[in-house]
Amino acid sequence: LLDGALVWRGGGIVPVEPDVVVVGAGTAGAAVAALCAQRGLSVVCLDRRPLSESGARWLNGVPFAAFDVAGIARPDGAELAGAGHGFQLVSGWQGPALKFVRETVPEVDMRLLVSRLQGMAADGGAELWGDCRLLSWESGPTGCLVETDRGQLCPEWVVDASGLAGARLLGQPVPAPRDICAAAQQVRRLLDPRAGREFFERHGVEPGTTLSFAGVAGGFSVVNVWMAEDRVGLLTGSVVADGQPSGLQLLERFAESKPWIGEPIFGGARAIPLRRPLERLCRGRAAAVGDAARQVFPAHGSGIGAGLVAAAVLAPR
């Protein structure tokens, strides 16, 4: 009773001693759980939210190379929202522009990617616990003691994939406000295709190209917009600590100013660290991945690809 981990299961209390406990079931955490399980380790992956709400809930650019390096199949079908489209970077709203094609950075539906990774983890034998909170943890020379609101776990290793507020397991502070991007992304209905086409044509590009307006509110502030069939995609971000409106405010203001853009279909907002990765990614028998490890490409404001690669590094081959 004193040496084992205890959890309710099947109406009784039984010891649970997995090889790995993963805190966070978003892309990075679910990838760690899936790859560790596939390689024969026993895994428990927990998330404070329901599993269907874990991780990002919008479209995100993720390099194909990240999937290849991680050994995870590239997205296809509905998960692959777009690929090979043009990209035009504009200074402000009407300034000089730079055009290029992003053939190797597709738009991926994070909702479906997270679901796929969670499914891979479950198929490999990992246990996924949604609506489960981490209360405390301790690390010893031969293992860890993890307290959750569902009971105790005694894994050999703990992986922190809990996002921006993560790295607590490593004793790392939350990034300073000036290192945090307030980002938002939404897919909205296209109410007037003709007006939408005219908007893109005024900027010298075809619909389907992503228009990225940089520095629209000073400093780091960006509004990206694309149009396809009956939908419009909006991606925004800013550093609020520098005095800019938040990404969500930028998004809502832009949408309200364009009558051809309708109500949201899906999307979300979150804070993202814009700084170099932590110098120390492990302490004792705990390690951090994804946003918890500050593994984010600052110029893009995304850590999805880096988190997948880091998951593959952690999982033994």
Disulfide bonds with the S-S distance in Angstrom:
none
